[in-house]
């Protein structure tokens, strides 16, 4: 009996050990590799967690931009590739090397890292730094900076901070590039700390703006520009009466985050991302109201818009490509947003040849490629989601619509591989132009070529230009 009991005890110990090992195993985070996006595009993990990519369709790679991992070509459905997140808190950007920046993903490990180099804190106002624009002067590229703004109003003097110059009025002052620059309000909320006259950041990497309100600025409240602008963020920021743009990111600025940002009354766009094939920008939990366009991506790729609220704009989200641009709008993910009352035509606005039009749609995809529009709630719009121009590879899935004036779904039929699936209407009757779009262009069949349905374009332009509705 003792012998049998010993065997049972040993077996129980093995089982308990296996259970303990299983219970403490690091989590596995799954990402599907599709044509041509990673699903989901952003994964937040803890150090030591495993990320597992599984090929669903096509031929792709999973390739880190900083060389940490590379799957090589994977071409068999069900084939997997795994990577264990490092112990450091980092952001890892990766792409499919076959399709380039139009197919990109992000792994966020832990919390943002603390800068390794010394940080000089400049408190405004103080005896040493009585003004904000003064605190932006005399920056040494061998140091990092944290500018803390006390509650109150801080005129910026129209400052433009960048690697080459700092402009105050019409005077340009040479300025070296800072490795890391944070401007942080120390009030209880963004409304306690107000920056007047806007801010612009040119050729400056490692910039952060946190917990402040920015008012005014003739061009935009917060502007980032230049191909050297990498790894920037705006968090808990209010952009009020910002002129043409709340946030404008252009001329190749990339690797950015816009989180919990509120924009009101922008005459062109609350948030605009422009001119970068691999922008790698995450727009998360933002609120944009009373602007011509809520969020606009023009000739921009690898942009994610999620969990945001867009209300009473001329168009909720517009993703567009203009003819002949080197950086077409490719690989944009629009998921989990609430978009309402886009039928407001928002007055005259400042229109341009780039089609900054209040077309009344919840989401407008014009001449772009590989956009995923999924799980959004769209209410009170001309079209819930509308596709125009030579579109390719868009998927519109699992959205819920209500009170669409023209139709819940619309496609003018120019392009190919545009599909619709799982969408619904709050009244139980999904409408589309052409009728039955989900049956004609389903997502579970091989890609099809569109059949022209030009009335969709006519209706979109009529809304945008304020013309009477075509009969």
ZAMARGU-4260 file (C-alpha; in steps of 0.2 Angstrom, whole numbers, plus 5000, padded with zeros to 4 digits):
<rodrens>
0) 5000/5000/5000 | 5014/5012/5004 | 5022/5008/4987 | 5005/5012/4978 | 5003/5028/4988
5) 5020/5034/4984 | 5017/5031/4966 | 5000/5041/4967 | 5009/5055/4977 | 5023/5056/4963
10) 5009/5057/4950 | 5000/5070/4959 | 5016/5080/4961 | 5019/5080/4942 | 5001/5085/4939
15) 5002/5099/4951 | 5018/5105/4943 | 5011/5105/4926 | 4996/5114/4932 | 5007/5127/4940
20) 5017/5129/4925 | 5002/5131/4914 | 4994/5144/4927 | 5010/5155/4926 | 5013/5153/4907
25) 5015/5170/4899 | 5000/5175/4889 | 4999/5173/4870 | 4992/5187/4860 | 4986/5182/4842
30) 4987/5193/4827 | 4980/5187/4810 | 4990/5191/4794 | 4977/5196/4781 | 4977/5204/4764
35) 4984/5217/4767 | 4983/5221/4786 | 4987/5214/4803 | 4972/5211/4813 | 4972/5219/4826
40) 4985/5232/4820 | 4990/5237/4838 | 4994/5224/4852 | 4997/5230/4870 | 5007/5217/4880
45) 5018/5215/4895 | 5036/5211/4895 | 5039/5193/4892 | 5022/5190/4883 | 5022/5180/4867
50) 5014/5188/4851 | 5009/5175/4838 | 5005/5179/4820 | 4995/5167/4810 | 4993/5168/4791
55) 4975/5169/4785 | 4978/5173/4767 | 4991/5179/4754 | 5010/5179/4756 | 5018/5191/4768
60) 5032/5193/4781 | 5032/5200/4799 | 5047/5211/4799 | 5052/5223/4814 | 5058/5240/4808
65) 5072/5240/4821 | 5078/5222/4816 | 5072/5213/4832 | 5062/5200/4822 | 5059/5194/4805
70) 5048/5179/4800 | 5054/5178/4782 | 5041/5174/4769 | 5025/5164/4776 | 5014/5158/4762
75) 5004/5143/4769 | 4987/5147/4778 | 4988/5143/4796 | 5007/5145/4796 | 5013/5154/4812
80) 5027/5165/4818 | 5030/5170/4836 | 5040/5183/4845 | 5043/5185/4864 | 5041/5203/4870
85) 5057/5210/4877 | 5059/5215/4896 | 5060/5233/4891 | 5045/5244/4890 | 5046/5249/4871
90) 5035/5252/4856 | 5040/5240/4842 | 5034/5245/4824 | 5034/5231/4811 | 5028/5229/4793
95) 5026/5216/4779 | 5042/5218/4769 | 5033/5212/4753 | 5020/5226/4754 | 5029/5239/4763
100) 5023/5253/4774 | 5005/5251/4768 | 5004/5235/4779 | 5010/5239/4796 | 5007/5235/4814
105) 5013/5240/4832 | 5017/5231/4848 | 5016/5242/4863 | 5026/5233/4877 | 5022/5240/4895
110) 5023/5258/4898 | 5033/5271/4888 | 5051/5271/4892 | 5059/5284/4903 | 5072/5294/4894
115) 5090/5288/4898 | 5099/5305/4897 | 5097/5318/4910 | 5081/5328/4910 | 5082/5347/4913
120) 5066/5353/4921 | 5061/5371/4917 | 5046/5378/4927 | 5036/5392/4919 | 5033/5404/4926
125) 5049/5405/4937 | 5063/5417/4939 | 5074/5408/4927 | 5060/5405/4914 | 5046/5418/4915
130) 5038/5414/4898 | 5035/5398/4888 | 5045/5404/4872 | 5059/5409/4883 | 5060/5391/4890
135) 5061/5385/4873 | 5077/5394/4870 | 5095/5388/4872 | 5091/5370/4870 | 5106/5359/4871
140) 5105/5343/4860 | 5115/5333/4873 | 5100/5335/4886 | 5082/5331/4887 | 5069/5344/4893
145) 5053/5344/4903 | 5044/5361/4902 | 5031/5362/4916 | 5018/5375/4914 | 5009/5381/4929
150) 4990/5385/4929 | 4986/5401/4919 | 4988/5408/4902 | 5005/5406/4893 | 5007/5416/4876
155) 5018/5406/4864 | 5023/5421/4854 | 5020/5410/4839 | 5035/5400/4843 | 5041/5387/4830
160) 5053/5375/4838 | 5064/5364/4827 | 5082/5358/4823 | 5086/5372/4812 | 5077/5388/4819
165) 5065/5394/4832 | 5054/5407/4824 | 5047/5421/4835 | 5037/5433/4824 | 5048/5436/4809
170) 5065/5432/4817 | 5073/5415/4814 | 5086/5409/4828 | 5097/5394/4825 | 5093/5380/4837
175) 5100/5362/4838 | 5089/5347/4839 | 5083/5341/4856 | 5083/5322/4859 | 5067/5323/4870
180) 5056/5338/4873 | 5040/5337/4884 | 5028/5352/4887 | 5017/5347/4902 | 5003/5356/4911
185) 5004/5354/4930 | 4986/5358/4933 | 4972/5346/4938 | 4965/5346/4920 | 4970/5352/4903
190) 4958/5367/4905 | 4969/5374/4919 | 4984/5377/4908 | 4981/5387/4892 | 4994/5390/4878
195) 4989/5404/4866 | 4994/5407/4848 | 4998/5389/4844 | 5014/5379/4843 | 5024/5372/4828
200) 5037/5359/4829 | 5049/5356/4813 | 5062/5343/4812 | 5061/5338/4830 | 5060/5320/4836
205) 5054/5315/4854 | 5041/5328/4856 | 5027/5326/4869 | 5013/5338/4873 | 5003/5334/4888
210) 4988/5340/4899 | 4986/5358/4891 | 4974/5368/4881 | 4980/5376/4865 | 4970/5391/4858
215) 4972/5399/4841 | 4986/5399/4829 | 4982/5405/4812 | 4987/5389/4803 | 4984/5376/4817
220) 4985/5374/4835 | 4998/5360/4835 | 5008/5357/4819 | 5022/5344/4817 | 5031/5344/4800
225) 5047/5336/4792 | 5054/5319/4788 | 5065/5320/4804 | 5050/5321/4816 | 5048/5304/4824
230) 5041/5297/4840 | 5030/5311/4845 | 5014/5311/4855 | 4999/5322/4861 | 4990/5316/4876
235) 4976/5324/4886 | 4976/5340/4876 | 4962/5352/4871 | 4964/5361/4855 | 4951/5376/4855
240) 4947/5387/4840 | 4963/5382/4832 | 4960/5390/4815 | 4962/5378/4800 | 4968/5363/4809
245) 4968/5356/4827 | 4983/5345/4824 | 4992/5344/4807 | 5005/5331/4804 | 5014/5333/4787
250) 5029/5332/4776 | 5034/5315/4782 | 5032/5316/4801 | 5029/5299/4808 | 5028/5286/4823
255) 5016/5297/4832 | 5002/5295/4845 | 4986/5306/4848 | 4977/5301/4863 | 4963/5308/4873
260) 4963/5324/4862 | 4948/5336/4860 | 4947/5347/4845 | 4933/5360/4842 | 4929/5372/4827
265) 4943/5368/4815 | 4939/5375/4798 | 4948/5362/4788 | 4951/5347/4799 | 4952/5343/4818
270) 4966/5331/4815 | 4975/5329/4798 | 4989/5317/4794 | 4997/5321/4777 | 5010/5315/4765
275) 5018/5300/4773 | 5018/5282/4765 | 5022/5275/4783 | 5015/5287/4795 | 5013/5274/4809
280) 5001/5286/4818 | 4988/5280/4832 | 4973/5291/4835 | 4965/5284/4851 | 4950/5290/4861
285) 4949/5308/4853 | 4934/5319/4852 | 4932/5331/4837 | 4917/5342/4835 | 4911/5356/4823
290) 4925/5355/4810 | 4924/5353/4792 | 4932/5336/4793 | 4934/5327/4810 | 4949/5316/4805
295) 4957/5317/4788 | 4971/5306/4781 | 4977/5313/4764 | 4990/5303/4755 | 4995/5294/4771
300) 4997/5276/4776 | 4998/5266/4791 | 4985/5276/4801 | 4974/5269/4815 | 4958/5278/4821
305) 4950/5269/4835 | 4938/5272/4850 | 4935/5290/4846 | 4919/5301/4845 | 4916/5313/4830
310) 4901/5324/4832 | 4893/5337/4820 | 4907/5338/4808 | 4905/5340/4789 | 4912/5322/4787
315) 4917/5311/4801 | 4933/5302/4794 | 4940/5305/4777 | 4954/5295/4769 | 4959/5301/4752
320) 4972/5300/4739 | 4976/5314/4726 | 4981/5310/4709 | 5000/5308/4706 | 5005/5308/4724
325) 5020/5297/4729 | 5012/5292/4746 | 4994/5286/4742 | 4982/5283/4757 | 4985/5264/4760
330) 4983/5253/4775 | 4971/5264/4787 | 4961/5255/4801 | 4945/5264/4807 | 4938/5253/4821
335) 4926/5255/4836 | 4922/5274/4834 | 4906/5283/4837 | 4902/5295/4822 | 4886/5306/4823
340) 4878/5321/4815 | 4890/5322/4800 | 4876/5330/4789 | 4881/5347/4797 | 4888/5356/4781
345) 4899/5366/4793 | 4897/5383/4783 | 4908/5389/4770 | 4925/5382/4776 | 4941/5383/4767
350) 4940/5372/4752 | 4954/5367/4741 | 4959/5356/4727 | 4963/5342/4739 | 4944/5340/4742
355) 4942/5346/4759 | 4924/5344/4758 | 4910/5342/4770 | 4902/5328/4761 | 4890/5323/4776
360) 4897/5305/4777 | 4902/5296/4793 | 4917/5288/4784 | 4923/5294/4766 | 4936/5283/4757
365) 4941/5292/4741 | 4954/5285/4729 | 4963/5275/4744 | 4968/5257/4746 | 4967/5244/4760
370) 4956/5252/4772 | 4947/5242/4786 | 4931/5251/4792 | 4925/5240/4806 | 4913/5240/4821
375) 4909/5258/4821 | 4892/5266/4826 | 4887/5279/4813 | 4871/5290/4815 | 4863/5304/4806
380) 4874/5305/4790 | 4872/5307/4771 | 4881/5290/4769 | 4886/5279/4783 | 4902/5274/4774
385) 4905/5279/4756 | 4918/5274/4744 | 4923/5284/4728 | 4937/5286/4716 | 4948/5272/4710
390) 4947/5262/4727 | 4956/5245/4730 | 4955/5233/4744 | 4944/5241/4756 | 4934/5230/4769
395) 4918/5238/4777 | 4912/5226/4791 | 4901/5224/4806 | 4896/5243/4807 | 4879/5249/4814
400) 4870/5263/4805 | 4855/5274/4809 | 4846/5288/4800 | 4857/5288/4784 | 4849/5301/4772
405) 4856/5293/4756 | 4861/5276/4761 | 4870/5266/4774 | 4883/5260/4762 | 4889/5267/4745
410) 4902/5263/4732 | 4903/5271/4715 | 4910/5255/4708 | 4927/5262/4702 | 4940/5251/4707
415) 4941/5233/4714 | 4942/5221/4729 | 4930/5232/4739 | 4919/5222/4750 | 4905/5223/4763
420) 4900/5211/4777 | 4890/5210/4793 | 4884/5228/4793 | 4867/5232/4800 | 4854/5246/4803
425) 4846/5250/4819 | 4829/5249/4811 | 4833/5232/4803 | 4834/5238/4785 | 4851/5240/4778
430) 4852/5252/4763 | 4865/5253/4750 | 4870/5261/4733 | 4870/5250/4723 | 4856/5240/4731
435) 4861/5224/4739 | 4880/5229/4740 | 4884/5216/4753 | 4877/5202/4742 | 4886/5209/4726
440) 4902/5213/4735 | 4904/5200/4749 | 4920/5199/4759 | 4920/5180/4759 | 4923/5178/4740
445) 4938/5181/4729 | 4940/5200/4725 | 4928/5207/4712 | 4929/5222/4700 | 4917/5235/4704
450) 4902/5240/4692 | 4901/5259/4690 | 4887/5267/4700 | 4890/5285/4697 | 4876/5292/4706
455) 4885/5289/4722 | 4899/5302/4717 | 4886/5314/4711 | 4877/5314/4728 | 4894/5315/4738
460) 4899/5330/4728 | 4882/5338/4729 | 4883/5337/4748 | 4901/5344/4748 | 4898/5358/4737
465) 4881/5363/4744 | 4872/5359/4727 | 4854/5353/4727 | 4852/5334/4728 | 4853/5326/4710
470) 4836/5319/4705
</rodrens>
